[in-house]
Amino acid sequence: MDNRLITFSAFLLLFIFISGGVNKITNFQGTVEFLETKINAIQLTPTFIAAVAVAILYFYVSLVGLNNATATKGNNAQLFILISVALISIPALAHFKKTSKRLIYSSAIVGVIVLLTLGSLLILYALYTNTYENYAYIATIGLAAFTAMTILIFHFPTDPSEMISFTKNLSILGGLMLLSQRFIRART
């Protein structure tokens, strides 16, 4: 496939993340309060716990099981551990609703802003210049993990009104994982 077509398609996908990061900067306090409200509304049902486990398993299979390149196995194990900790933190925060501090939510939003804006720009730069592919791979996996967390926190499929957003985010997750494969091929 032509590199310009890949770059253009990736820009369309990543534009969503860049604009989301800018929106979170302009409405920082409201975003923190919204995240806290959504985390506090999570019901720790067996379905939700199973969904977190399936998301972790998905990233395990994607990062460790499918990639046989020896140069990336160490990075993938570290990424898998970070993603697992991030996904497990969702039910942990939901369980400890009363003791959660606003600093945790503010820090999470700052991390999301950095990931959405700088990660997206780094991926686009790597696609255009064919440099920094290792960092672009990590940013792509980070955006995929963020999308998985968004599905779990905001668009859980047990709520019928969230079904369209759930399928949209699932498609974005798949697109990001396919885009990450482009950087794996470039690294090996």
N, C-alpha and C positions, 0 to 999 in steps of 0.2 A: 504494500500500500504506500502511496506517496506520502512523504513526511509532512508536506503542507496540509494534506487532508487530515492526517492524524493530529497535527497541531491545532487546526481549526476546530475539529471535533472536540479535542480536549479543552480548548478555550471555552467552547459553549458549555461543557460540563463544569469546568472550574469557575466560570463566571458566577454560577449559583453560589459557590463557596466564597468567592471574593466579595460579592455583594452582601452575603450573610455576615461576613466578618466586619464589613464597614457598618452594617446596620447594628451589630452588637456594640460597636464602639460608640455610635451616636446615642444609643439607648441602653447604656451600660447598666444603670441601676434597675431599670425595668426588666432587663434580661436576667439579672441576678435574682430578683424577686420571683420571676416566672419560673426559673429553674428550681428554686426552693419550693415553690408551690407544687410543681409537677413531681418532684422527688417525694414530697410529703404525701402526695395523693396515690403513690404506688402501693398496690396491695400485693403483699408477698404470697401469692398463691402458688401452688405447684406448677401451674402453667407458666407463670412468669419466671420462676427458678429454672424450669426446663428450657425456656427460651434463652436465658443467660448461658446455660450450659451448652446449648446448641451453637450459639454465637461463638463461644470459646472454642468449641470443637471445629467449627468452620475455619477459624483462623489457624488452628493447629494443622488441619489438613492442608490448607492453602500455603502456609509458610514452611512447614517442616516436611509434610508428607509428599507434596507434589514437586518440590524443588530439589533436584539431585545435584545441583552445582555445588562443589565443595567450597568455593570461595564465599558463598553467601550463607552457609549453614549457621555460623556463629552469630551473624547479624540477625538472622531469622529467629534464632532461639531467644535472643534478647528482646526482639520485637514482640514475640509471642508472650513472653513474661510480662512486658509492659501492657500489652493489650488485655491479657487475662486479669491483671490487677485493676485496670481501668473498668473492665466489665463487672468484676466482682464488687467494685466500690458502689455500684448502683444499688444492689440490694442491701449492702452494708449501711449506706446513708439512709435508705428507706427504713431499715430496722431501727436505727438510732435517731429517729426524727427529732425527738425532743432535745437531744444533746448536740445536734449538728449546729455549727457556727456559720455565720454569714461569710466569714473569711474563706471557708472551704469553697463555697459557691462562687465568690468573687475570684478566687484563684483559678477555679475551673473555667470561668468565662474568659479570663485573661489568656489562659492556655488555648482555648478554642479560637479566640481572635487571632492569636499568633499562627495557629495551625491553618485556619481558613485563609488568611491573607498571604502570609509568607510562604506557606506550603504550596498553595495554588500557583503563586508567582514563580516559585522555584521549579515546579513541574513544567510550567510553560517555557521557562528559560531553558531547561534541560532538553525539552523537545525541540526547541528552535536551534540550539547551539550544539547539541549532542555532548554536552559536558555536564558534570555533577549528577550523573545517572544514579550513583549510589544514594545520594541525598534525595533525589527525586523519587526513587523507589521507596525510601522510608516515608517521605511525605505522602505518597500515594496510599501506602498501607495505613498511615495515620488518618488520612481523610476517610478511608474505608472503615476504620475502627470508629471514628467519630460518627459516621453514618449509621453504623450498627447501634451505637449508643443512643442516637437520635430515635431510631426505630423503637428501642426498648423503653425509653423514657417518655417520648412524646407521641408516638404513633403505634402503640401496641395494638396488634390486630384483633384483640378480643373486643375492642370498642368498634361497633359497626361504622360510626362516623369517621373513623380514622383509616378505613380500608384503602381509600384512594391514596392517601399520603403514605401508607405502609407500602403499597406496591410501587409507588414512585421512588421511595427511598431504597427499596430493595433493588430496583433497576439501577439506580445510581451506584449502589454498593457493587453490583456486578460489573458495571462499567469501569469503576475504579480498580477492581481486581484484574480486569482485562488490561487496563492501562499499565498496571504494575508489571505485567508480564512483558511488556515492551522494554522496560528497564532491566529486567532479568536477562533477556536475550542480549542486550547491549553490554552487560557486565561479564558475560561468560565468553 
